[in-house]
Amino acid sequence: MLAVCHGILGVIAELFGLYILLVAGTKILPESFRFTRYKAWMRLALVLWWLDLILGLATYFRWYVLPLYPPK
C-alpha cells in the first residue's frame, strides 16, 4: 500500500509539474486554464514532491531495511 501511494502521488506531482510548465512556458493552454500567481502553485508542487520523496524513502526502508532485522 505504501508503494501504491508513493506511485500515485508521484504521478500527480509529475502531471502537476508539467501543467505548471505548460502555463508558465508556453501559450498552448487557453487563458481560462492559466494562472498568474506562480509562487503559491510552485510551493504546492514542492510540497507534493517532498511528500513523494518521504513516501519513497519509507517504501525503501520498509522493503529493504526492515527485512534485514526480523523480530526476535
C-alpha positions in Angstrom: 0.0 0.0 0.0 2.9 2.3 0.8 4.4 1.8 -2.7 1.0 2.4 -4.3 0.5 5.7 -2.5 4.1 6.7 -3.5 3.4 5.9 -7.1 0.0 7.7 -7.3 1.4 10.8 -5.5 4.4 10.7 -7.9 2.2 10.7 -10.9 0.1 13.5 -9.5 3.2 15.6 -8.8 4.6 14.9 -12.2 1.4 15.9 -14.0 1.0 19.0 -11.9 4.6 20.0 -12.6 4.0 19.5 -16.4 0.9 21.7 -16.1 2.8 24.4 -14.4 5.4 24.2 -17.1 2.8 24.5 -19.8 1.2 27.5 -18.1 4.5 29.3 -17.4 6.5 28.5 -20.5 4.1 28.2 -23.4 0.9 29.7 -24.9 -0.6 26.3 -25.6 -3.3 26.5 -22.9 -6.3 28.9 -23.2 -6.5 31.9 -20.9 -9.2 30.2 -18.8 -6.7 27.4 -17.7 -3.9 29.8 -16.9 -2.8 31.4 -13.7 -0.6 34.4 -13.0 0.5 33.9 -9.4 3.1 31.2 -9.7 4.6 31.3 -6.2 1.7 29.5 -4.5 1.5 26.9 -7.3 5.2 26.2 -7.2 5.1 25.9 -3.5 2.3 23.3 -3.8 4.3 21.4 -6.3 7.3 21.4 -4.0 5.2 20.1 -1.1 3.9 17.3 -3.4 7.5 16.4 -4.4 8.7 16.4 -0.8 5.8 14.2 0.3 6.5 11.8 -2.6 10.2 11.7 -1.6 9.2 10.8 2.0 6.9 8.1 0.8 9.7 6.8 -1.4 12.1 6.7 1.5 9.5 5.0 3.7 9.0 2.4 0.9 12.7 1.7 0.7 13.0 1.4 4.4 10.1 -1.0 4.6 11.2 -3.2 1.7 15.0 -3.3 2.2 15.9 -2.3 5.7 13.3 -3.9 7.9 13.7 -7.4 6.4 17.3 -7.4 7.4 16.3 -7.1 11.1 13.4 -9.6 11.6 11.7 -9.5 15.0 13.1 -11.9 17.6 
